[in-house]
């Protein structure tokens, strides 16, 4: 079995999130829950975000991360999870660089 596809502890977003929470930080996690067409990251990809806007991981290979971080900071403040959708038909998608014809759905929730 080739284990090179697995992230080590220093790069795994879930382990990073656990460490941040142990340090007393408020943390949200964004997870790719659906993809259509040409999506840069597969279902199950994670991005973790703290209340200061620090983040680790990826949900789109850089295309929509800034928008997801902004939404995640709101989720941390409100405690209310959100479902985000980005795609070529969405004007926001063009602004954030997801213009390759793909669409992604990302669920953002506060941890803890």
QUIFENKA-V93284 format. One record per residue. N is the residue number from 1. SS is DSSP state (~ for helix, > for strand, _ for the rest). OMEGA is omega in degrees with one decimal (NA if undefined). Layout:
((N	SS	OMEGA) (N	SS	OMEGA))
This chain:
((1	_	179.9) (2	_	-177.3) (3	~	-178.1) (4	~	179.2) (5	~	-178.0) (6	_	178.5) (7	_	174.2) (8	_	-175.2) (9	_	-177.8) (10	_	-177.0) (11	_	-177.5) (12	_	-177.4) (13	~	-179.0) (14	~	177.4) (15	~	175.4) (16	~	-180.0) (17	~	178.9) (18	~	178.1) (19	~	178.3) (20	~	-179.7) (21	~	177.2) (22	~	177.0) (23	_	177.3) (24	_	-179.9) (25	_	171.3) (26	_	-171.3) (27	>	170.8) (28	>	175.0) (29	>	175.7) (30	>	-177.0) (31	>	173.8) (32	>	-177.9) (33	>	176.2) (34	>	173.9) (35	>	175.1) (36	>	176.6) (37	_	-175.8) (38	_	179.8) (39	_	-175.1) (40	_	-179.1) (41	_	-176.9) (42	_	172.8) (43	_	-179.2) (44	_	178.2) (45	_	-175.5) (46	>	169.2) (47	>	176.6) (48	>	-172.5) (49	>	173.7) (50	>	-174.7) (51	_	179.2) (52	_	179.5) (53	_	173.5) (54	_	-179.9) (55	>	-179.6) (56	>	-178.8) (57	>	-177.8) (58	_	172.8) (59	_	-176.9) (60	_	-179.0) (61	_	177.0) (62	_	-175.6) (63	_	-173.6) (64	_	-175.8) (65	~	-177.2) (66	~	178.1) (67	~	179.6) (68	~	178.2) (69	~	179.1) (70	~	178.8) (71	~	-178.9) (72	~	178.1) (73	~	174.8) (74	~	178.9) (75	~	177.4) (76	~	-179.2) (77	~	-175.2) (78	~	-174.8) (79	_	-177.5) (80	_	-179.3) (81	_	179.5) (82	>	171.7) (83	>	-179.8) (84	>	177.0) (85	>	179.0) (86	>	178.8) (87	>	-175.4) (88	_	-180.0) (89	_	-178.0) (90	_	-178.9) (91	~	178.4) (92	~	-178.0) (93	~	178.5) (94	~	-178.5) (95	~	-176.2) (96	~	171.7) (97	_	179.8) (98	_	-174.1) (99	_	-175.5) (100	_	178.1) (101	_	179.6) (102	_	174.1) (103	>	176.0) (104	>	174.0) (105	>	-174.9) (106	>	177.1) (107	>	-178.2) (108	>	-179.1) (109	>	176.3) (110	>	175.9) (111	>	175.5) (112	_	NA))
